[in-house]
Amino acid sequence: MQPKQITFPLDHKAHDTIIEWWYFNGHLKDAKGNRYGFMNCLFRANIEKVRIPHLEHLPLKKIFKEDQHMYFAHSMLADIASGKNSKEIQNVSMVSNDSFKQDRLFINYIDPVIVQGFVDNEIVETGPDEFHVKTKDFDLSLRSKKQPLLEGGDGFISVCGRESYYYSLTSLEASGSVVVDGRRVEVKGTSWMDHQWADTPYSRDKWTWFSLQLDDGTDMMCCEYDDGRTKDCLVDILPLSNRAAHYKRLSLSPGSDAWKSPTTKAEYPMSWDISVPEYDAALHVSSLASDQEIIFMGINYWEGPIEVRGTIGGTSVKGVGFMELVGYPSDYNYLIASGKEMAKKITELLVKKK
């Protein structure tokens, strides 16, 4: 890829690359103080070039006759007090004809496998760095309170030789509603957005990723990427002053507590010690929910809300964030078999709809 300067609002929109995604997470509270964590991500993949294993079982050109891209989406809502959550895994998402055709980012999409009724999903930029995000479990308006964080300094990164564009809106004021036990509940809170695009095919690499929002106004993205031969790290920090800092040295140490998936048998560490020596940051994060595994046919990962405590420059800090654990050993034979079966069902349904 040839690096180009990221500009807004243009680069909130789609790019002609192999893979791209728009990702949101956040922490919310209702009027009674009940806490919720949410995540939503829409993926866009080039049909001709994507190498995601289970998608190879789908007749993509036949299904997506007028678009060289296909889409899929993952979302979840965690009720932290009860330990309950609601997950939605759209193995294939269908976008509206007017998606990606507005002056600003506009994506309207549905899950064509309608089991519990029609749900109109949206990711829409409603104003400068303002978004509307809607799924079956939440309907939120988000407004950025900080400038965008360009990972790596200019928004173009390389980890283990894999290049991508990457920026974040690290402090989004959130308001709207969530659906809890069939009831719609008004909520407020804070959110985070990632937008990343790359000419990189799917691989079974491993990464451990955190987004952190601290009470002193510091927002931090840190990630360790492992391709099986080498490890690479990224740390990007946006303090209250909006003077971003970028580092490549990071130490991650998992705690002894882990959650084992009853489905994939993968074991995910539920706490971590994070050290950024150049920023004099020593942080401890722990999960606020355990059963947060997303199983996407032959791919699985853990994604969930966390709380943070520690020090920066010797001063105590605390906060919240999200953790993503990808590529942890699991029963892939089971996943691949289930993926083939699901692909067959999706194909039958979508071709019939055409």
C-alpha positions in Angstrom: 0.0 0.0 0.0 1.1 3.6 -0.7 0.7 5.8 2.3 -1.7 8.7 1.8 -2.8 11.4 4.3 -6.0 10.6 6.1 -8.6 13.4 5.8 -12.0 13.8 7.3 -14.9 13.3 6.7 -13.8 11.6 3.5 -11.9 8.7 5.2 -14.8 7.9 7.4 -16.2 6.4 4.2 -15.3 3.1 2.4 -12.0 2.4 0.5 -11.1 0.0 -2.3 -9.2 -2.5 -0.2 -9.4 -6.2 0.5 -10.7 -5.7 4.0 -12.2 -2.8 6.0 -14.2 -2.4 9.2 -16.0 0.2 11.3 -15.9 -0.7 15.0 -17.6 0.8 18.0 -17.5 -0.1 21.7 -18.6 1.6 24.9 -19.7 1.7 28.5 -23.3 2.8 29.3 -25.4 3.5 32.4 -29.1 3.8 32.9 -30.9 6.2 35.4 -30.6 3.5 38.1 -26.9 3.2 37.7 -27.0 -0.2 36.0 -24.0 -0.7 33.7 -23.8 -2.1 30.2 -21.1 -2.7 27.7 -21.7 -2.7 23.9 -19.8 -3.5 20.7 -20.7 -3.3 17.1 -18.5 -3.9 14.0 -19.4 -4.1 10.3 -16.8 -5.7 8.0 -16.5 -5.1 4.2 -14.5 -7.7 2.2 -13.5 -7.8 -1.4 -15.1 -10.9 -3.0 -12.2 -11.5 -5.5 -9.4 -11.2 -3.0 -10.7 -12.2 0.5 -9.3 -15.4 2.0 -11.6 -16.0 4.9 -12.0 -19.8 5.0 -15.7 -20.3 5.5 -16.6 -17.7 2.8 -15.0 -19.9 0.2 -18.0 -22.2 0.5 -20.3 -19.4 -0.6 -21.1 -18.6 -4.2 -20.3 -15.0 -3.6 -20.4 -13.7 -7.2 -23.9 -15.3 -7.6 -25.2 -13.7 -4.4 -23.6 -10.3 -4.8 -24.2 -9.7 -8.5 -23.8 -5.9 -8.5 -21.1 -5.4 -5.9 -17.5 -6.7 -5.6 -17.7 -6.6 -1.8 -19.6 -8.6 0.7 -20.4 -7.6 4.3 -20.8 -9.2 7.7 -21.4 -7.8 11.2 -20.9 -8.7 14.8 -22.5 -6.9 17.8 -23.2 -7.6 21.5 -24.7 -6.0 24.6 -23.5 -7.1 28.0 -25.6 -6.5 31.2 -22.8 -6.2 33.7 -24.8 -6.6 36.9 -26.6 -9.8 35.7 -23.9 -11.3 33.6 -26.3 -11.7 30.8 -25.5 -10.7 27.2 -27.1 -10.6 23.8 -24.9 -11.3 20.7 -25.7 -10.9 17.1 -23.5 -12.6 14.5 -24.5 -11.8 11.0 -22.6 -14.3 8.8 -23.6 -12.3 5.8 -25.1 -8.8 5.9 -27.1 -7.2 3.1 -26.6 -3.4 2.6 -29.2 -1.0 1.2 -28.8 0.3 -2.4 -28.0 3.8 -1.0 -25.3 2.7 1.4 -21.8 4.2 0.8 -23.4 6.7 -1.7 -23.9 9.8 0.6 -21.6 12.7 1.2 -20.8 11.3 4.6 -20.6 7.7 5.9 -24.0 6.1 5.5 -24.5 2.3 5.9 -27.9 0.7 6.3 -27.8 -3.1 6.5 -29.8 -6.1 7.6 -29.3 -9.8 8.4 -31.1 -11.7 5.6 -31.5 -14.7 7.9 -34.6 -13.3 9.6 -35.4 -15.5 12.5 -36.8 -13.0 15.1 -38.1 -10.4 12.8 -36.7 -7.6 10.6 -34.0 -5.3 12.2 -32.8 -2.2 10.4 -29.2 -1.7 11.4 -27.3 1.6 10.8 -23.9 3.2 11.0 -24.3 6.8 9.9 -22.2 9.9 10.3 -24.9 12.5 11.2 -22.5 15.4 11.5 -18.7 16.1 11.8 -17.5 13.2 13.9 -21.0 12.4 15.1 -22.6 9.0 14.5 -25.8 7.1 14.8 -25.3 3.3 15.5 -28.3 1.0 15.6 -28.7 -2.7 16.1 -31.4 -5.0 17.5 -30.0 -4.4 21.0 -29.1 -0.6 21.1 -29.8 2.7 19.4 -27.2 5.3 20.1 -26.1 8.7 19.1 -22.3 9.4 19.5 -20.5 12.7 19.5 -16.7 13.0 19.5 -15.1 15.2 22.2 -11.5 14.9 20.9 -9.6 15.1 17.7 -9.0 11.7 15.9 -6.1 9.6 17.1 -4.0 8.6 14.1 -2.3 5.3 15.1 1.4 5.3 14.5 1.4 9.1 14.2 0.0 9.4 10.7 -2.7 6.6 10.6 -0.6 4.2 8.6 0.8 1.3 10.5 2.8 -1.9 10.0 2.7 -4.9 12.3 4.7 -8.0 11.5 4.9 -6.7 7.9 1.1 -6.2 7.6 0.2 -2.6 6.6 -3.0 -0.9 7.2 -4.6 2.5 7.7 -6.0 2.9 11.2 -7.5 5.8 13.2 -9.7 6.0 16.3 -12.2 8.4 17.8 -11.3 7.7 21.4 -13.8 9.8 23.4 -17.4 9.7 22.0 -20.2 10.9 24.2 -23.0 8.4 24.0 -26.8 8.6 24.6 -29.7 6.6 23.5 -31.3 3.3 24.5 -30.6 -0.4 25.0 -32.9 -3.4 25.0 -32.8 -5.3 28.3 -35.2 -8.3 28.9 -37.4 -7.0 26.1 -37.6 -3.5 27.6 -36.0 -0.4 26.1 -34.0 1.5 28.6 -32.5 5.0 28.3 -28.7 5.2 28.8 -25.7 7.5 28.6 -22.0 6.9 28.6 -18.8 6.9 26.6 -17.8 5.1 23.4 -14.8 4.4 21.2 -14.6 4.1 17.4 -12.0 2.3 15.3 -11.8 2.4 11.5 -9.2 0.3 9.7 -8.7 -0.8 6.1 -6.0 -2.8 4.5 -4.9 -4.9 1.5 -4.2 -7.9 3.7 -6.0 -11.3 3.4 -7.3 -13.2 6.3 -4.7 -15.1 8.4 -4.8 -17.0 11.7 -2.5 -14.6 13.5 -2.9 -13.8 17.2 -3.4 -10.5 18.8 -4.3 -9.0 22.1 -5.8 -5.5 21.9 -7.1 -3.0 24.4 -8.9 0.4 24.2 -8.6 2.3 27.5 -10.4 5.4 28.7 -9.0 6.8 31.9 -10.5 9.2 34.4 -7.7 11.7 33.9 -8.7 12.2 30.3 -6.1 9.8 28.9 -7.2 7.5 26.1 -5.0 4.6 25.0 -4.9 1.9 22.4 -2.3 -0.9 22.9 -1.9 -4.1 20.9 0.5 -7.0 20.7 0.4 -8.8 17.3 1.9 -12.3 16.9 2.2 -13.9 13.4 3.7 -17.1 14.9 7.3 -16.1 14.1 7.6 -12.6 15.5 5.7 -10.3 17.8 5.0 -6.6 17.2 3.5 -4.0 19.5 1.7 -0.7 19.1 0.8 1.9 21.7 -1.0 5.1 20.8 -2.0 7.6 23.6 -4.2 10.7 23.4 -4.2 12.6 26.7 -6.6 15.5 27.6 -4.2 17.9 25.9 -4.8 16.2 22.5 -1.0 15.8 22.1 -0.8 12.3 20.9 2.1 10.0 21.7 3.1 6.8 19.9 5.3 3.9 21.1 6.5 0.5 20.0 7.5 -0.9 23.4 4.8 -2.7 25.4 4.7 -5.5 28.0 1.6 -7.6 28.5 1.3 -10.2 31.2 -1.8 -12.4 31.6 -3.3 -13.1 35.0 -4.0 -16.5 36.4 -7.8 -16.2 35.9 -9.1 -17.4 32.6 -12.5 -18.3 31.0 -12.7 -21.5 29.0 -15.3 -21.6 26.2 -17.6 -24.6 26.4 -18.0 -24.5 22.6 -14.5 -23.9 21.2 -12.4 -25.0 24.3 -10.4 -21.8 23.9 -9.1 -20.3 27.1 -9.0 -16.5 27.4 -7.1 -14.7 30.2 -9.6 -12.4 32.0 -7.0 -10.0 33.5 -3.7 -8.5 32.3 -0.9 -6.3 33.5 0.0 -3.6 31.0 3.3 -1.7 31.1 4.3 1.1 28.8 7.8 2.0 30.0 8.3 5.1 27.9 5.1 6.6 29.2 5.7 5.4 32.8 2.3 3.6 32.7 1.6 0.5 34.8 -2.0 -0.7 34.5 -4.0 -3.7 35.5 -7.2 -4.6 33.6 -9.8 -7.1 34.4 -12.9 -8.2 32.6 -16.4 -7.2 33.7 -18.1 -10.1 31.9 -16.8 -13.6 31.0 -19.0 -15.3 28.3 -18.1 -12.8 25.6 -16.9 -15.1 22.8 -17.9 -14.4 19.3 -18.0 -17.5 17.0 -17.9 -16.5 13.4 -18.0 -19.9 11.6 -14.4 -20.9 11.5 -13.1 -17.8 13.4 -13.6 -17.1 17.0 -12.5 -14.3 19.4 -13.3 -12.8 22.8 -14.5 -9.2 23.0 -15.7 -7.5 26.2 -15.8 -4.7 28.6 -13.0 -4.2 31.2 -12.1 -1.9 34.1 -8.7 -0.4 34.6 -6.6 0.6 37.6 -2.9 1.6 37.9 -0.5 4.5 37.7 0.8 6.9 35.1 3.9 8.8 36.1 3.3 7.6 39.7 -0.2 9.1 39.8 -3.1 6.7 40.4 -5.6 6.4 37.6 -8.7 4.3 36.9 -11.1 3.9 34.1 -12.8 1.5 31.7 -12.1 0.0 28.3 -12.5 -3.0 26.0 -10.4 -6.1 25.4 -10.2 -8.2 22.2 -8.4 -11.6 22.2 -8.0 -13.2 18.8 -6.2 -16.4 17.7 -6.2 -18.3 21.0 -6.0 -22.1 20.5 -9.4 -23.7 20.0 -11.2 -26.7 18.5 -11.0 -25.5 14.8 -12.2 -28.9 13.5 -15.5 -28.3 15.1 -15.6 -24.7 13.9 -14.8 -25.5 10.3 -17.4 -28.2 10.2 -20.1 -25.9 11.6 -18.9 -23.2 9.2 -19.5 -25.4 6.1 -22.9 -26.3 7.3 -23.8 -22.7 8.0 -22.5 -21.6 4.6 -24.7 -24.2 2.9 -27.8 -22.8 4.7 -26.9 -19.2 4.0 -26.4 -20.0 0.3 -29.8 -21.7 0.0 -31.5 -18.8 1.7 -29.8 -16.0 -0.2 -30.0 -17.6 -3.7 -33.7 -18.3 -3.0 -34.3 -14.6 -2.2 -32.6 -13.6 -5.4 
